[in-house]
Amino acid sequence: MKLAFVGGTGPEGLGLAMRFARAGHEVAIGSRSKERGEEGAQKITEAVPGATASGGANADVVPGADVVFLTFPYSGQQATLEALGPALDGKIVCNVVAPLEFQQGVGAVALNVPGNSALQEAIAQLPNARVVSAFQNMSAEELQHLDHPIEADVLVCGRDAEAKQVVIGLANEIAGVRGIDAGGPSQSRYVEMMTSLLINLNRKHKTQSTIRIVGL
Ligand SMILES: NC(=O)c1ccc[n+]([C@@H]2O[C@H](COP(=O)([O-])OP(=O)(O)OC[C@H]3O[C@@H](n4cnc5c(N)ncnc54)[C@H](OP(=O)(O)O)[C@@H]3O)[C@@H](O)[C@H]2O)c1
């Protein structure tokens, strides 16, 4: 598949792109700056021998993509989606955004967002796109350690069952990872909030934690 990463120049977008490039997918790194997008693609080809990677402005990487990943901070979500607008119509869009902020003396704090979750806000803003959420609990650092299998579950939320299956299939292509259908859009809030807990656990225990659901 062709996978695009809007805001793909950060550690999370690059980490996911590296893993998916390694699995044989074509990746395109998007940025607010064409040059940074191109530099991001260069990082993928350096890290993954034989990768097919390109880069450019966010608006340039979206049109050819089968799945578009949103890998920028929550603070940029509304404006970025507004700018991309109709280019995302009909596309499978996977929102990786976890709304959070860092507070001195506290650490990561999950934000209560007006639309209940970043996913629900994205769905409301993009009524013609097939928006789901996933990978919010997956550490960028672990993703970029390409030789480490990642022991993790990826909880996929959304209302488009077929889109969820596509993203679950992609998650399953990362060694050690299991994609799970975690329900409808309202469930995404809990997944998104868990990211703050994981960041604080990582700081306290000096590790890279993630989640595994038992009993399924
Ligand atoms: N880092 C992790 O371990 C991790 C784990 C799980 C989930 N996440 C989630 O994944 C998302 C990306 O994480 P990250 O750590 O890669 O983030 P990041 O480094 O802060 O941002 C990623 C990229 O987004 C673009 N960006 C920054 N501010 C923006 C804005 N206001 N509007 C549009 N684009 C903007 C920047 O690219 P350009 O300047 O090139 O445009 C930046 O390189 C976040 O929502 C985060 O909560 C991260």
The ligand as a MOL file (V3000), in Angstrom:
LIG
                    3D

  0  0  0     0  0            999 V3000
M  V30 BEGIN CTAB
M  V30 COUNTS 48 52 0 0 0
M  V30 BEGIN ATOM
M  V30 1 N 6.3270 10.3640 20.3800 0
M  V30 2 C 5.7260 9.2720 20.8310 0
M  V30 3 O 6.3670 8.3680 21.4100 0
M  V30 4 C 4.2300 9.0990 20.6160 0
M  V30 5 C 3.6450 7.9000 21.0190 0
M  V30 6 C 2.2800 7.7090 20.7880 0
M  V30 7 C 1.5060 8.7140 20.2270 0
M  V30 8 N 2.1050 9.8890 19.8680 0 CHG=1
M  V30 9 C 1.2510 10.9300 19.2660 0
M  V30 10 O 1.6330 11.0270 17.9090 0
M  V30 11 C 1.6050 12.3790 17.4800 0
M  V30 12 C 2.9870 12.7220 16.9390 0
M  V30 13 O 3.9450 12.5510 17.9670 0
M  V30 14 P 5.4320 13.1170 17.7980 0
M  V30 15 O 6.1160 12.8810 19.0810 0
M  V30 16 O 6.0050 12.6190 16.5420 0 CHG=-1
M  V30 17 O 5.0920 14.6880 17.6750 0
M  V30 18 P 5.9830 15.9530 17.3360 0
M  V30 19 O 7.3930 15.5410 17.1070 0
M  V30 20 O 5.7070 16.9850 18.3790 0
M  V30 21 O 5.3070 16.4590 15.9810 0
M  V30 22 C 5.3640 15.7100 14.7930 0
M  V30 23 C 5.4090 16.6580 13.6140 0
M  V30 24 O 4.1890 17.3850 13.5460 0
M  V30 25 C 4.4270 18.6470 12.9100 0
M  V30 26 N 3.7840 19.6810 13.7000 0
M  V30 27 C 4.1990 20.1900 14.8960 0
M  V30 28 N 3.3350 21.1110 15.3360 0
M  V30 29 C 2.3630 21.2000 14.3930 0
M  V30 30 C 1.1900 21.9880 14.2560 0
M  V30 31 N 0.8350 22.8790 15.1950 0
M  V30 32 N 0.4280 21.8120 13.1620 0
M  V30 33 C 0.7690 20.9070 12.2020 0
M  V30 34 N 1.8740 20.1360 12.2680 0
M  V30 35 C 2.6440 20.2810 13.3530 0
M  V30 36 C 5.9490 18.8430 12.8540 0
M  V30 37 O 6.3510 18.6190 11.5270 0
M  V30 38 P 6.7270 19.7950 10.5230 0
M  V30 39 O 7.2870 20.9190 11.3430 0
M  V30 40 O 7.7580 19.1400 9.6660 0
M  V30 41 O 5.4620 20.1380 9.8390 0
M  V30 42 C 6.4900 17.7260 13.7270 0
M  V30 43 O 7.7370 17.2340 13.2970 0
M  V30 44 C 1.2050 13.2190 18.6900 0
M  V30 45 O -0.1550 13.5680 18.6110 0
M  V30 46 C 1.4680 12.3070 19.8720 0
M  V30 47 O 0.5500 12.5330 20.9380 0
M  V30 48 C 3.4450 10.0960 20.0460 0
M  V30 END ATOM
M  V30 BEGIN BOND
M  V30 1 1 1 2
M  V30 2 2 2 3
M  V30 3 1 2 4
M  V30 4 1 4 5
M  V30 5 2 4 48
M  V30 6 2 5 6
M  V30 7 1 6 7
M  V30 8 2 7 8
M  V30 9 1 8 9
M  V30 10 1 8 48
M  V30 11 1 9 10
M  V30 12 1 9 46
M  V30 13 1 10 11
M  V30 14 1 11 12
M  V30 15 1 11 44
M  V30 16 1 12 13
M  V30 17 1 13 14
M  V30 18 2 14 15
M  V30 19 1 14 16
M  V30 20 1 14 17
M  V30 21 1 17 18
M  V30 22 2 18 19
M  V30 23 1 18 20
M  V30 24 1 18 21
M  V30 25 1 21 22
M  V30 26 1 22 23
M  V30 27 1 23 24
M  V30 28 1 23 42
M  V30 29 1 24 25
M  V30 30 1 25 26
M  V30 31 1 25 36
M  V30 32 1 26 27
M  V30 33 1 26 35
M  V30 34 2 27 28
M  V30 35 1 28 29
M  V30 36 1 29 30
M  V30 37 2 29 35
M  V30 38 1 30 31
M  V30 39 2 30 32
M  V30 40 1 32 33
M  V30 41 2 33 34
M  V30 42 1 34 35
M  V30 43 1 36 37
M  V30 44 1 36 42
M  V30 45 1 37 38
M  V30 46 2 38 39
M  V30 47 1 38 40
M  V30 48 1 38 41
M  V30 49 1 42 43
M  V30 50 1 44 45
M  V30 51 1 44 46
M  V30 52 1 46 47
M  V30 END BOND
M  V30 END CTAB
M  END
